[in-house]
Amino acid sequence: MVDVEVLATPIEGLQVVQRTVHHDERGSFERLFDLGWPAAAGGSGAVVQVNRSYTASEGTVRGLHFQYPPAAETRLVTCLSGAVFDVAVDLRHRSPTFLRWHGVELSAGSGTTFVIPRGCAHGFQTLTGESTLLYVHDGSYVPGEEGGIHPEEALVGVVWPLPVDGLSDRDAHHPPLDSEWEGLRL
């Protein structure tokens, strides 16, 4: 029995893992994590940190966040409740998809995990209220190495499914990218 299918995206290393959810009269069972998923995206495969994010209101955007090298990390994102539009932006220096974005819908029970490689910014918009995400990281959060780009950055052009709402003060005040910025050197 195949438990997962790993799907490539137009951005190198950015993957969608479609997990099989096994159902019977008692309920369901699914694999939420496998060391091979981050390793296949160029990550270490180690689980260093696990986080949970809860967002109460529909339309809220969180992100787009990243960590500068050497603190860059691979992240696996899974929706535990509600639904979100999850986005990754390639910020890697000299990448053929530099500043391109890719988004997927994650929802509770869908069996989908988004694998975001080092050098990509991450953000999401809630499609429903009461949305909870589980993050698995192969690196620790380093406060002095965090960065972000505005969710409506013109050079990236993410098309959010709903009007952007609920930005934190930090996310709302990320300065525009300089057109000369060359990206993250990993």
N, CA and C atoms as an extended XYZ file, in Angstrom:
558
Properties=species:S:1:pos:R:3:atomname:S:1:resname:S:1:resid:I:1 pbc="F F F"
N         0.849       -1.174        0.000 N   MET     1
C         0.000        0.000        0.000 CA  MET     1
C         0.896        1.239        0.000 C   MET     1
N         0.630        2.172       -0.887 N   VAL     2
C         1.390        3.419       -0.960 CA  VAL     2
C         0.792        4.412        0.033 C   VAL     2
N         1.635        4.911        0.938 N   ASP     3
C         1.154        5.863        1.938 CA  ASP     3
C         1.280        7.310        1.511 C   ASP     3
N         2.233        7.601        0.613 N   VAL     4
C         2.441        8.987        0.192 CA  VAL     4
C         2.819        9.058       -1.280 C   VAL     4
N         2.530       10.218       -1.844 N   GLU     5
C         2.992       10.554       -3.179 CA  GLU     5
C         3.651       11.918       -3.062 C   GLU     5
N         4.906       12.028       -3.502 N   VAL     6
C         5.631       13.293       -3.445 CA  VAL     6
C         5.553       13.925       -4.824 C   VAL     6
N         4.946       15.116       -4.874 N   LEU     7
C         4.721       15.809       -6.138 CA  LEU     7
C         5.654       17.010       -6.259 C   LEU     7
N         6.312       17.131       -7.387 N   ALA     8
C         7.180       18.273       -7.643 CA  ALA     8
C         6.324       19.488       -7.991 C   ALA     8
N         6.901       20.665       -7.830 N   THR     9
C         6.268       21.923       -8.228 CA  THR     9
C         7.199       22.613       -9.214 C   THR     9
N         6.804       23.745       -9.785 N   PRO    10
C         7.698       24.450      -10.707 CA  PRO    10
C         8.954       25.024      -10.044 C   PRO    10
N         9.020       25.022       -8.703 N   ILE    11
C        10.172       25.556       -7.979 CA  ILE    11
C        10.989       24.396       -7.438 C   ILE    11
N        12.273       24.354       -7.780 N   GLU    12
C        13.139       23.253       -7.376 CA  GLU    12
C        13.141       23.062       -5.860 C   GLU    12
N        12.934       21.822       -5.437 N   GLY    13
C        12.961       21.479       -4.027 CA  GLY    13
C        11.648       21.704       -3.293 C   GLY    13
N        10.775       22.508       -3.853 N   LEU    14
C         9.465       22.774       -3.247 CA  LEU    14
C         8.542       21.624       -3.638 C   LEU    14
N         8.000       20.934       -2.645 N   GLN    15
C         7.229       19.734       -2.925 CA  GLN    15
C         5.900       19.730       -2.186 C   GLN    15
N         4.973       19.002       -2.747 N   VAL    16
C         3.697       18.737       -2.106 CA  VAL    16
C         3.666       17.241       -1.831 C   VAL    16
N         3.504       16.892       -0.559 N   VAL    17
C         3.391       15.491       -0.174 CA  VAL    17
C         1.914       15.200        0.027 C   VAL    17
N         1.407       14.270       -0.766 N   GLN    18
C         0.012       13.854       -0.631 CA  GLN    18
C         0.003       12.543        0.132 C   GLN    18
N        -0.460       12.612        1.375 N   ARG    19
C        -0.483       11.451        2.247 CA  ARG    19
C        -1.787       10.674        2.062 C   ARG    19
N        -1.719        9.366        2.255 N   THR    20
C        -2.925        8.548        2.254 CA  THR    20
C        -3.525        8.581        3.650 C   THR    20
N        -4.800        8.901        3.729 N   VAL    21
C        -5.519        8.866        5.001 CA  VAL    21
C        -6.311        7.560        5.017 C   VAL    21
N        -5.988        6.719        5.971 N   HIS    22
C        -6.645        5.423        6.092 CA  HIS    22
C        -7.858        5.560        7.012 C   HIS    22
N        -9.033        5.180        6.510 N   HIS    23
C       -10.287        5.285        7.262 CA  HIS    23
C       -10.851        3.893        7.540 C   HIS    23
N       -11.435        3.751        8.701 N   ASP    24
C       -12.238        2.568        8.997 CA  ASP    24
C       -13.338        2.991        9.975 C   ASP    24
N       -14.076        2.020       10.499 N   GLU    25
C       -15.215        2.337       11.361 CA  GLU    25
C       -14.815        3.065       12.637 C   GLU    25
N       -13.545        2.989       13.025 N   ARG    26
C       -13.072        3.652       14.246 CA  ARG    26
C       -12.679        5.106       14.024 C   ARG    26
N       -12.349        5.454       12.771 N   GLY    27
C       -11.876        6.806       12.477 CA  GLY    27
C       -10.854        6.782       11.365 C   GLY    27
N        -9.695        7.415       11.593 N   SER    28
C        -8.687        7.488       10.536 CA  SER    28
C        -7.282        7.465       11.120 C   SER    28
N        -6.322        7.198       10.230 N   PHE    29
C        -4.906        7.196       10.585 CA  PHE    29
C        -4.144        7.710        9.384 C   PHE    29
N        -3.121        8.554        9.646 N   GLU    30
C        -2.259        9.011        8.563 CA  GLU    30
C        -0.877        9.327        9.096 C   GLU    30
N         0.123        9.158        8.251 N   ARG    31
C         1.497        9.510        8.584 CA  ARG    31
C         1.647       11.020        8.394 C   ARG    31
N         2.055       11.737        9.437 N   LEU    32
C         2.223       13.188        9.346 CA  LEU    32
C         3.646       13.602        8.991 C   LEU    32
N         4.604       12.722        9.224 N   PHE    33
C         5.992       13.091        8.973 CA  PHE    33
C         6.796       11.856        8.631 C   PHE    33
N         7.784       12.040        7.749 N   ASP    34
C         8.736       11.003        7.394 CA  ASP    34
C        10.071       11.694        7.167 C   ASP    34
N        11.152       11.163        7.723 N   LEU    35
C        12.473       11.791        7.573 CA  LEU    35
C        12.866       11.993        6.119 C   LEU    35
N        12.345       11.178        5.237 N   GLY    36
C        12.699       11.289        3.822 CA  GLY    36
C        12.132       12.520        3.135 C   GLY    36
N        11.030       13.082        3.644 N   TRP    37
C        10.411       14.230        2.967 CA  TRP    37
C        11.315       15.446        2.971 C   TRP    37
N        11.821       15.915        4.123 N   PRO    38
C        12.702       17.078        4.065 CA  PRO    38
C        14.023       16.764        3.364 C   PRO    38
N        14.525       15.535        3.513 N   ALA    39
C        15.774       15.167        2.862 CA  ALA    39
C        15.633       15.234        1.344 C   ALA    39
N        14.487       14.840        0.817 N   ALA    40
C        14.253       14.889       -0.630 CA  ALA    40
C        14.218       16.323       -1.141 C   ALA    40
N        13.935       17.276       -0.253 N   ALA    41
C        13.904       18.694       -0.636 CA  ALA    41
C        15.231       19.383       -0.349 C   ALA    41
N        16.252       18.615        0.017 N   GLY    42
C        17.556       19.195        0.295 CA  GLY    42
C        17.773       19.532        1.754 C   GLY    42
N        16.824       19.175        2.615 N   GLY    43
C        16.963       19.430        4.038 CA  GLY    43
C        17.749       18.321        4.713 C   GLY    43
N        17.983       18.493        5.998 N   SER    44
C        18.781       17.510        6.731 CA  SER    44
C        17.971       16.282        7.105 C   SER    44
N        16.666       16.405        7.171 N   GLY    45
C        15.827       15.299        7.619 CA  GLY    45
C        15.665       15.267        9.119 C   GLY    45
N        16.461       16.061        9.831 N   ALA    46
C        16.361       16.103       11.287 CA  ALA    46
C        15.152       16.934       11.704 C   ALA    46
N        14.521       16.525       12.790 N   VAL    47
C        13.459       17.338       13.375 CA  VAL    47
C        14.092       18.096       14.528 C   VAL    47
N        14.199       19.419       14.365 N   VAL    48
C        14.830       20.257       15.373 CA  VAL    48
C        13.778       21.044       16.145 C   VAL    48
N        12.711       21.405       15.462 N   GLN    49
C        11.683       22.236       16.095 CA  GLN    49
C        10.329       21.902       15.485 C   GLN    49
N         9.278       21.884       16.331 N   VAL    50
C         7.904       21.687       15.872 CA  VAL    50
C         7.071       22.822       16.450 C   VAL    50
N         6.299       23.494       15.600 N   ASN    51
C         5.477       24.627       16.015 CA  ASN    51
C         4.036       24.433       15.565 C   ASN    51
N         3.133       25.113       16.268 N   ARG    52
C         1.719       25.124       15.901 CA  ARG    52
C         1.301       26.574       15.773 C   ARG    52
N         0.538       26.876       14.733 N   SER    53
C         0.006       28.219       14.510 CA  SER    53
C        -1.509       28.128       14.439 C   SER    53
N        -2.183       28.971       15.212 N   TYR    54
C        -3.642       29.031       15.188 CA  TYR    54
C        -4.049       30.426       14.737 C   TYR    54
N        -4.989       30.507       13.799 N   THR    55
C        -5.496       31.786       13.316 CA  THR    55
C        -7.013       31.751       13.374 C   THR    55
N        -7.598       32.747       14.029 N   ALA    56
C        -9.032       32.752       14.295 CA  ALA    56
C        -9.880       33.183       13.102 C   ALA    56
N        -9.399       34.149       12.303 N   SER    57
C       -10.266       34.783       11.303 CA  SER    57
C        -9.914       34.420        9.868 C   SER    57
N       -10.921       34.260        9.042 N   GLU    58
C       -10.769       34.039        7.600 CA  GLU    58
C       -10.139       35.260        6.951 C   GLU    58
N        -9.251       35.034        5.985 N   GLY    59
C        -8.626       36.111        5.223 CA  GLY    59
C        -7.320       36.616        5.798 C   GLY    59
N        -6.985       36.203        7.018 N   THR    60
C        -5.743       36.642        7.660 CA  THR    60
C        -4.541       36.107        6.898 C   THR    60
N        -3.557       36.973        6.680 N   VAL    61
C        -2.305       36.562        6.038 CA  VAL    61
C        -1.184       36.645        7.071 C   VAL    61
N        -0.412       35.567        7.155 N   ARG    62
C         0.789       35.527        7.990 CA  ARG    62
C         1.965       35.263        7.052 C   ARG    62
N         2.991       36.099        7.163 N   GLY    63
C         4.172       35.905        6.311 CA  GLY    63
C         4.293       37.041        5.331 C   GLY    63
N         5.235       36.996        4.575 N   LEU    64
C         6.075       35.908        4.085 CA  LEU    64
C         7.408       35.943        4.854 C   LEU    64
N         7.740       34.865        5.565 N   HIS    65
C         8.877       34.828        6.468 CA  HIS    65
C         9.954       33.863        5.979 C   HIS    65
N        11.204       34.163        6.363 N   PHE    66
C        12.338       33.289        6.070 CA  PHE    66
C        13.428       33.557        7.092 C   PHE    66
N        14.460       32.720        7.082 N   GLN    67
C        15.649       32.945        7.898 CA  GLN    67
C        16.850       33.045        6.961 C   GLN    67
N        17.718       34.007        7.271 N   TYR    68
C        18.947       34.182        6.497 CA  TYR    68
C        19.916       33.039        6.786 C   TYR    68
N        20.705       32.661        5.779 N   PRO    69
C        21.760       31.681        6.015 CA  PRO    69
C        22.750       32.248        7.050 C   PRO    69
N        23.307       31.462        7.897 N   PRO    70
C        23.292       30.002        7.892 CA  PRO    70
C        22.105       29.395        8.637 C   PRO    70
N        21.168       30.225        9.093 N   ALA    71
C        20.024       29.724        9.871 CA  ALA    71
C        18.852       29.288        8.991 C   ALA    71
N        19.014       29.326        7.673 N   ALA    72
C        17.932       28.910        6.772 CA  ALA    72
C        17.511       27.487        7.121 C   ALA    72
N        16.238       27.182        6.914 N   GLU    73
C        15.693       25.899        7.330 CA  GLU    73
C        14.710       25.357        6.304 C   GLU    73
N        14.560       24.041        6.311 N   THR    74
C        13.505       23.373        5.556 CA  THR    74
C        12.311       23.250        6.492 C   THR    74
N        11.109       23.544        5.963 N   ARG    75
C         9.879       23.473        6.767 CA  ARG    75
C         8.878       22.553        6.097 C   ARG    75
N         8.167       21.797        6.903 N   LEU    76
C         7.041       20.997        6.435 CA  LEU    76
C         5.807       21.556        7.108 C   LEU    76
N         4.784       21.879        6.317 N   VAL    77
C         3.590       22.532        6.843 CA  VAL    77
C         2.381       21.652        6.549 C   VAL    77
N         1.590       21.376        7.606 N   THR    78
C         0.391       20.554        7.509 CA  THR    78
C        -0.749       21.269        8.221 C   THR    78
N        -1.936       21.255        7.634 N   CYS    79
C        -3.106       21.889        8.238 CA  CYS    79
C        -3.838       20.866        9.111 C   CYS    79
N        -4.041       21.235       10.384 N   LEU    80
C        -4.729       20.351       11.325 CA  LEU    80
C        -6.209       20.680       11.477 C   LEU    80
N        -6.572       21.970       11.276 N   SER    81
C        -7.986       22.367       11.317 CA  SER    81
C        -8.181       23.555       10.394 C   SER    81
N        -9.380       23.657        9.816 N   GLY    82
C        -9.668       24.742        8.892 CA  GLY    82
C        -9.034       24.515        7.533 C   GLY    82
N        -8.714       25.621        6.847 N   ALA    83
C        -8.099       25.559        5.519 CA  ALA    83
C        -7.310       26.832        5.268 C   ALA    83
N        -6.187       26.690        4.558 N   VAL    84
C        -5.339       27.834        4.230 CA  VAL    84
C        -4.861       27.732        2.785 C   VAL    84
N        -4.481       28.883        2.244 N   PHE    85
C        -3.746       28.948        0.979 CA  PHE    85
C        -2.305       29.185        1.383 C   PHE    85
N        -1.454       28.175        1.189 N   ASP    86
C        -0.075       28.201        1.663 CA  ASP    86
C         0.850       28.547        0.501 C   ASP    86
N         1.792       29.459        0.747 N   VAL    87
C         2.629       30.008       -0.322 CA  VAL    87
C         4.107       29.923        0.037 C   VAL    87
N         4.922       29.572       -0.948 N   ALA    88
C         6.382       29.643       -0.829 CA  ALA    88
C         6.902       30.519       -1.960 C   ALA    88
N         7.906       31.345       -1.645 N   VAL    89
C         8.541       32.231       -2.623 CA  VAL    89
C        10.021       31.892       -2.674 C   VAL    89
N        10.536       31.640       -3.861 N   ASP    90
C        11.953       31.306       -4.040 CA  ASP    90
C        12.799       32.570       -3.910 C   ASP    90
N        13.655       32.596       -2.895 N   LEU    91
C        14.542       33.743       -2.656 CA  LEU    91
C        16.008       33.376       -2.872 C   LEU    91
N        16.272       32.221       -3.456 N   ARG    92
C        17.638       31.725       -3.605 CA  ARG    92
C        18.373       32.427       -4.744 C   ARG    92
N        19.536       32.946       -4.402 N   HIS    93
C        20.412       33.621       -5.358 CA  HIS    93
C        20.672       32.725       -6.566 C   HIS    93
N        20.503       33.286       -7.732 N   ARG    94
C        20.750       32.619       -9.015 CA  ARG    94
C        19.838       31.426       -9.307 C   ARG    94
N        18.773       31.277       -8.559 N   SER    95
C        17.813       30.217       -8.862 CA  SER    95
C        17.069       30.588      -10.148 C   SER    95
N        16.790       29.631      -11.010 N   PRO    96
C        16.027       29.946      -12.230 CA  PRO    96
C        14.594       30.396      -11.929 C   PRO    96
N        14.123       30.141      -10.715 N   THR    97
C        12.768       30.566      -10.341 CA  THR    97
C        12.812       31.657       -9.258 C   THR    97
N        13.909       32.411       -9.209 N   PHE    98
C        14.074       33.487       -8.230 CA  PHE    98
C        12.873       34.435       -8.268 C   PHE    98
N        12.301       34.702       -7.090 N   LEU    99
C        11.144       35.570       -6.853 CA  LEU    99
C         9.830       35.017       -7.413 C   LEU    99
N         9.824       33.761       -7.869 N   ARG   100
C         8.558       33.141       -8.253 CA  ARG   100
C         7.941       32.498       -7.028 C   ARG   100
N         6.617       32.411       -7.039 N   TRP   101
C         5.896       31.824       -5.920 CA  TRP   101
C         5.059       30.656       -6.401 C   TRP   101
N         4.724       29.803       -5.445 N   HIS   102
C         3.824       28.687       -5.722 CA  HIS   102
C         2.946       28.518       -4.493 C   HIS   102
N         1.668       28.307       -4.708 N   GLY   103
C         0.740       28.147       -3.601 CA  GLY   103
C        -0.083       26.885       -3.735 C   GLY   103
N        -0.466       26.326       -2.591 N   VAL   104
C        -1.333       25.151       -2.537 CA  VAL   104
C        -2.352       25.349       -1.428 C   VAL   104
N        -3.492       24.716       -1.590 N   GLU   105
C        -4.479       24.740       -0.521 CA  GLU   105
C        -4.202       23.560        0.413 C   GLU   105
N        -4.118       23.881        1.693 N   LEU   106
C        -3.990       22.863        2.723 CA  LEU   106
C        -5.255       22.904        3.556 C   LEU   106
N        -5.826       21.757        3.851 N   SER   107
C        -7.025       21.727        4.689 CA  SER   107
C        -6.972       20.503        5.592 C   SER   107
N        -7.673       20.602        6.698 N   ALA   108
C        -7.728       19.496        7.644 CA  ALA   108
C        -8.306       18.270        6.949 C   ALA   108
N        -7.656       17.146        7.131 N   GLY   109
C        -8.149       15.899        6.564 CA  GLY   109
C        -7.796       15.657        5.115 C   GLY   109
N        -7.130       16.624        4.457 N   SER   110
C        -6.806       16.464        3.038 CA  SER   110
C        -5.613       15.553        2.809 C   SER   110
N        -4.796       15.338        3.845 N   GLY   111
C        -3.613       14.502        3.684 CA  GLY   111
C        -2.494       15.182        2.930 C   GLY   111
N        -2.443       16.519        2.952 N   THR   112
C        -1.444       17.251        2.180 CA  THR   112
C        -0.459       17.963        3.106 C   THR   112
N         0.826       17.837        2.776 N   THR   113
C         1.891       18.555        3.466 CA  THR   113
C         2.693       19.314        2.419 C   THR   113
N         3.055       20.557        2.737 N   PHE   114
C         3.867       21.398        1.852 CA  PHE   114
C         5.287       21.369        2.390 C   PHE   114
N         6.252       20.957        1.566 N   VAL   115
C         7.656       20.873        1.952 CA  VAL   115
C         8.375       22.073        1.332 C   VAL   115
N         8.854       22.971        2.201 N   ILE   116
C         9.438       24.243        1.758 CA  ILE   116
C        10.932       24.218        2.028 C   ILE   116
N        11.746       24.262        0.962 N   PRO   117
C        13.190       24.144        1.151 CA  PRO   117
C        13.829       25.426        1.683 C   PRO   117
N        15.065       25.274        2.158 N   ARG   118
C        15.864       26.418        2.578 CA  ARG   118
C        15.914       27.445        1.447 C   ARG   118
N        15.871       28.714        1.826 N   GLY   119
C        15.975       29.770        0.835 CA  GLY   119
C        14.647       30.208        0.258 C   GLY   119
N        13.556       29.666        0.757 N   CYS   120
C        12.223       30.089        0.324 CA  CYS   120
C        11.508       30.762        1.483 C   CYS   120
N        10.816       31.856        1.184 N   ALA   121
C         9.956       32.501        2.174 CA  ALA   121
C         8.646       31.727        2.229 C   ALA   121
N         7.986       31.802        3.381 N   HIS   122
C         6.732       31.082        3.570 CA  HIS   122
C         5.679       32.000        4.175 C   HIS   122
N         4.454       31.849        3.700 N   GLY   123
C         3.325       32.556        4.278 CA  GLY   123
C         2.039       31.832        3.921 C   GLY   123
N         0.956       32.261        4.545 N   PHE   124
C        -0.328       31.639        4.232 CA  PHE   124
C        -1.457       32.623        4.486 C   PHE   124
N        -2.599       32.329        3.856 N   GLN   125
C        -3.842       33.064        4.099 CA  GLN   125
C        -4.895       32.055        4.528 C   GLN   125
N        -5.614       32.376        5.604 N   THR   126
C        -6.663       31.480        6.062 CA  THR   126
C        -7.871       31.576        5.135 C   THR   126
N        -8.352       30.431        4.710 N   LEU   127
C        -9.549       30.359        3.867 CA  LEU   127
C       -10.787       30.151        4.721 C   LEU   127
N       -10.571       29.724        5.953 N   THR   128
C       -11.641       29.590        6.941 CA  THR   128
C       -11.103       30.133        8.255 C   THR   128
N       -12.011       30.488        9.140 N   GLY   129
C       -11.576       30.808       10.502 CA  GLY   129
C       -11.178       29.525       11.202 C   GLY   129
N       -10.620       29.670       12.392 N   GLU   130
C       -10.274       28.508       13.209 CA  GLU   130
C        -9.321       27.568       12.469 C   GLU   130
N        -8.254       28.121       11.886 N   SER   131
C        -7.289       27.315       11.140 CA  SER   131
C        -6.026       27.102       11.977 C   SER   131
N        -5.577       25.859       12.009 N   THR   132
C        -4.383       25.497       12.768 CA  THR   132
C        -3.394       24.799       11.849 C   THR   132
N        -2.131       25.250       11.880 N   LEU   133
C        -1.068       24.634       11.098 CA  LEU   133
C        -0.037       24.018       12.022 C   LEU   133
N         0.529       22.896       11.586 N   LEU   134
C         1.638       22.239       12.263 CA  LEU   134
C         2.868       22.416       11.384 C   LEU   134
N         3.964       22.925       11.980 N   TYR   135
C         5.226       23.128       11.269 CA  TYR   135
C         6.277       22.195       11.843 C   TYR   135
N         7.020       21.516       10.980 N   VAL   136
C         8.181       20.729       11.380 CA  VAL   136
C         9.386       21.378       10.703 C   VAL   136
N        10.412       21.741       11.495 N   HIS   137
C        11.593       22.451       10.993 CA  HIS   137
C        12.842       21.599       11.192 C   HIS   137
N        13.785       21.710       10.259 N   ASP   138
C        15.059       21.016       10.439 CA  ASP   138
C        16.135       21.955       10.988 C   ASP   138
N        15.729       23.124       11.449 N   GLY   139
C        16.640       24.082       12.085 CA  GLY   139
C        15.898       24.851       13.157 C   GLY   139
N        16.660       25.444       14.052 N   SER   140
C        16.070       26.237       15.127 CA  SER   140
C        15.816       27.663       14.666 C   SER   140
N        14.787       28.274       15.223 N   TYR   141
C        14.507       29.682       14.978 CA  TYR   141
C        15.617       30.515       15.612 C   TYR   141
N        16.181       31.442       14.834 N   VAL   142
C        17.236       32.324       15.315 CA  VAL   142
C        16.733       33.752       15.132 C   VAL   142
N        16.313       34.430       16.225 N   PRO   143
C        15.688       35.754       16.108 CA  PRO   143
C        16.486       36.764       15.275 C   PRO   143
N        17.774       36.808       15.410 N   GLY   144
C        18.573       37.782       14.670 CA  GLY   144
C        18.733       37.471       13.196 C   GLY   144
N        18.285       36.302       12.775 N   GLU   145
C        18.435       35.882       11.375 CA  GLU   145
C        17.114       35.848       10.620 C   GLU   145
N        16.043       36.343       11.244 N   GLU   146
C        14.749       36.295       10.573 CA  GLU   146
C        14.622       37.433        9.561 C   GLU   146
N        13.851       37.165        8.524 N   GLY   147
C        13.564       38.168        7.515 CA  GLY   147
C        12.149       37.989        7.010 C   GLY   147
N        11.709       38.933        6.228 N   GLY   148
C        10.376       38.828        5.663 CA  GLY   148
C        10.204       39.760        4.491 C   GLY   148
N         9.241       39.440        3.670 N   ILE   149
C         8.845       40.333        2.585 CA  ILE   149
C         7.342       40.569        2.717 C   ILE   149
N         6.914       41.720        2.288 N   HIS   150
C         5.507       42.086        2.404 CA  HIS   150
C         4.671       41.108        1.572 C   HIS   150
N         3.539       40.649        2.107 N   PRO   151
C         2.700       39.698        1.365 CA  PRO   151
C         2.193       40.226        0.020 C   PRO   151
N         2.189       41.545       -0.147 N   GLU   152
C         1.748       42.123       -1.421 CA  GLU   152
C         2.919       42.743       -2.179 C   GLU   152
N         4.122       42.198       -1.992 N   GLU   153
C         5.322       42.677       -2.676 CA  GLU   153
C         5.120       42.614       -4.188 C   GLU   153
N         5.284       43.755       -4.850 N   ALA   154
C         5.034       43.859       -6.292 CA  ALA   154
C         5.978       42.991       -7.117 C   ALA   154
N         7.243       42.842       -6.702 N   LEU   155
C         8.194       42.039       -7.472 CA  LEU   155
C         7.872       40.545       -7.422 C   LEU   155
N         7.057       40.136       -6.460 N   VAL   156
C         6.675       38.728       -6.331 CA  VAL   156
C         5.284       38.503       -6.924 C   VAL   156
N         4.324       39.323       -6.548 N   GLY   157
C         2.991       39.260       -7.138 CA  GLY   157
C         2.131       38.081       -6.727 C   GLY   157
N         2.212       37.669       -5.466 N   VAL   158
C         1.344       36.577       -5.009 CA  VAL   158
C        -0.111       36.979       -5.231 C   VAL   158
N        -0.892       36.077       -5.789 N   VAL   159
C        -2.322       36.297       -5.985 CA  VAL   159
C        -3.039       35.560       -4.849 C   VAL   159
N        -3.395       36.315       -3.822 N   TRP   160
C        -4.091       35.740       -2.675 CA  TRP   160
C        -5.556       35.523       -3.040 C   TRP   160
N        -6.173       34.442       -2.601 N   PRO   161
C        -7.558       34.157       -2.983 CA  PRO   161
C        -8.587       35.109       -2.381 C   PRO   161
N        -8.255       35.733       -1.249 N   LEU   162
C        -9.157       36.665       -0.571 CA  LEU   162
C        -8.433       37.992       -0.387 C   LEU   162
N        -9.155       39.072       -0.131 N   PRO   163
C        -8.468       40.321        0.190 CA  PRO   163
C        -7.547       40.105        1.397 C   PRO   163
N        -6.346       40.668        1.327 N   VAL   164
C        -5.375       40.530        2.410 CA  VAL   164
C        -5.897       41.247        3.644 C   VAL   164
N        -5.887       40.550        4.767 N   ASP   165
C        -6.439       41.081        6.014 CA  ASP   165
C        -5.590       40.591        7.180 C   ASP   165
N        -5.719       41.256        8.303 N   GLY   166
C        -5.154       40.785        9.559 CA  GLY   166
C        -3.650       40.720        9.626 C   GLY   166
N        -2.936       41.549        8.864 N   LEU   167
C        -1.474       41.525        8.914 CA  LEU   167
C        -0.973       41.990       10.275 C   LEU   167
N         0.066       41.347       10.768 N   SER   168
C         0.728       41.837       11.968 CA  SER   168
C         1.428       43.147       11.620 C   SER   168
N         1.771       43.917       12.633 N   ASP   169
C         2.496       45.166       12.404 CA  ASP   169
C         3.810       44.893       11.679 C   ASP   169
N         4.498       43.848       12.086 N   ARG   170
C         5.777       43.484       11.450 CA  ARG   170
C         5.572       43.163        9.973 C   ARG   170
N         4.586       42.305        9.650 N   ASP   171
C         4.371       41.909        8.257 CA  ASP   171
C         3.909       43.082        7.395 C   ASP   171
N         3.137       43.982        7.964 N   ALA   172
C         2.625       45.130        7.215 CA  ALA   172
C         3.723       46.146        6.882 C   ALA   172
N         4.830       46.107        7.625 N   HIS   173
C         5.865       47.129        7.446 CA  HIS   173
C         7.178       46.609        6.864 C   HIS   173
N         7.151       45.430        6.252 N   HIS   174
C         8.355       44.991        5.538 CA  HIS   174
C         8.559       45.948        4.362 C   HIS   174
N         9.780       46.468        4.181 N   PRO   175
C        10.011       47.396        3.072 CA  PRO   175
C         9.948       46.670        1.726 C   PRO   175
N         9.660       47.406        0.662 N   PRO   176
C         9.657       46.782       -0.677 CA  PRO   176
C        11.040       46.226       -1.006 C   PRO   176
N        11.066       45.163       -1.791 N   LEU   177
C        12.341       44.625       -2.247 CA  LEU   177
C        12.978       45.591       -3.230 C   LEU   177
N        14.266       45.711       -3.145 N   ASP   178
C        15.042       46.506       -4.098 CA  ASP   178
C        15.183       45.654       -5.358 C   ASP   178
N        14.928       46.210       -6.506 N   SER   179
C        15.015       45.442       -7.760 CA  SER   179
C        16.428       44.912       -8.010 C   SER   179
N        17.414       45.440       -7.289 N   GLU   180
C        18.800       44.983       -7.434 CA  GLU   180
C        19.142       43.867       -6.437 C   GLU   180
N        18.215       43.538       -5.524 N   TRP   181
C        18.493       42.513       -4.526 CA  TRP   181
C        18.724       41.182       -5.215 C   TRP   181
N        19.799       40.491       -4.855 N   GLU   182
C        20.186       39.252       -5.527 CA  GLU   182
C        19.737       37.988       -4.822 C   GLU   182
N        19.100       38.121       -3.665 N   GLY   183
C        18.581       36.943       -2.997 CA  GLY   183
C        19.479       36.393       -1.932 C   GLY   183
N        19.105       35.218       -1.435 N   LEU   184
C        19.829       34.554       -0.348 CA  LEU   184
C        20.904       33.654       -0.925 C   LEU   184
N        22.090       33.789       -0.409 N   ARG   185
C        23.212       32.938       -0.826 CA  ARG   185
C        23.340       31.809        0.181 C   ARG   185
N        22.937       30.628       -0.244 N   LEU   186
C        22.928       29.463        0.667 CA  LEU   186
C        24.264       28.752        0.667 C   LEU   186
